[in-house]
């Protein structure tokens, strides 16, 4: 009997070795995508791209760069994403462990009757009412990866790890974009506050003029009341904008991972560098650098590998088990050579009837793979759309802002002319109020257009997968940090 078991085990190992090169299930192939030859919009097909630049070179405002750096260190979403990576890394370690034997130990002390014969222990000297048995042994089990199911499972776990890595990078890029967007919205609100205060001061001047003329009987109460109403309406916008500024500062504080508080400013809105025409790069390169696309592809890789795992459930599993230890009815004799026990076995298990469970699981896994493929293809089309939309916005908003600046300049001149004509009795108060009522909305519109240009620039950088080739996007070079500190040395910083 002692030679039969090793031969069976040897046969099992030989079979496993012969099949070790195959892994059941399809090997991964990237779905065939058809990216456009160039992005729609005012962009030539160039190899260079805005996405090649790190964030500390894309945004020139030193105060904004300092805020982004603080957010990368303290933002909770980014820290949670980093922990997801650690979780996925641990899961991949669990999957990899299936390649190796599982070795454990066993220690037993029991009293029984009739169990000695099963272990081959001489029971002549034992008490007929029962006997003691002390056992200490090492146990090992090992499932042979005959069909490659373990390899497919490990492949899926590694892909999930890579997907979480790309997910963390996507969170990082989204965070950089969110801080930049909120900061530009904040300085735009600052500009609106200045406009509201200027409007209030202008209406205050008109009201004082009308009130003086009313006292001298030159104008009617109707004119003065109309001027007072315009003054109150302008003054009401000031606390409203101040409330929006506080809310925006609180939003940025949350992105930074700190309690609500004031946010330092750097360059004002209209002093921000006007965004020039920027190269978007090749559409085909977008697939290789945008983190959400890379994450979606790794999830597709994992789903593809799970098909092999599901297929392996239809096939038998080969496993080896072994035990080596000591057994004796006397604790003092547990170390004796005669008390050694051992066993080794090869087992083959497989399904015959599972009520459709295995087939149902396989079909579900295939459906998950199809969903992942469609999601990947959809994500690619969405990426091309986002880049094209922001490229067009950058181009068209530049022209729109130029025309709006002309409008504001003309309206400012009209206010001055209307005021002069009114003072000389050549125009009614309606002309003055009408000119003022057209000017300040136009100024707010101009501020909004500059904001939209800056936001389109931010969103384009995000849509292109900005900073994809930076080794450590969380830590800019020391020179860049020194520049930030030097440029942001004022009292507000």
Secondary structure as GFF3:
##gff-version 3
##sequence-region A 1 493
A	DSSP	alpha_helix	2	19	.	.	.	ID=ss1
A	DSSP	three_ten_helix	50	52	.	.	.	ID=ss2
A	DSSP	alpha_helix	55	58	.	.	.	ID=ss3
A	DSSP	alpha_helix	62	74	.	.	.	ID=ss4
A	DSSP	alpha_helix	76	97	.	.	.	ID=ss5
A	DSSP	beta_strand	102	112	.	.	.	ID=ss6
A	DSSP	alpha_helix	115	119	.	.	.	ID=ss7
A	DSSP	beta_strand	131	144	.	.	.	ID=ss8
A	DSSP	alpha_helix	149	215	.	.	.	ID=ss9
A	DSSP	alpha_helix	221	256	.	.	.	ID=ss10
A	DSSP	three_ten_helix	269	271	.	.	.	ID=ss11
A	DSSP	alpha_helix	283	289	.	.	.	ID=ss12
A	DSSP	alpha_helix	291	312	.	.	.	ID=ss13
A	DSSP	beta_strand	317	328	.	.	.	ID=ss14
A	DSSP	three_ten_helix	331	333	.	.	.	ID=ss15
A	DSSP	three_ten_helix	337	339	.	.	.	ID=ss16
A	DSSP	beta_strand	340	349	.	.	.	ID=ss17
A	DSSP	alpha_helix	357	423	.	.	.	ID=ss18
A	DSSP	alpha_helix	429	463	.	.	.	ID=ss19
A	DSSP	alpha_helix	478	487	.	.	.	ID=ss20
###
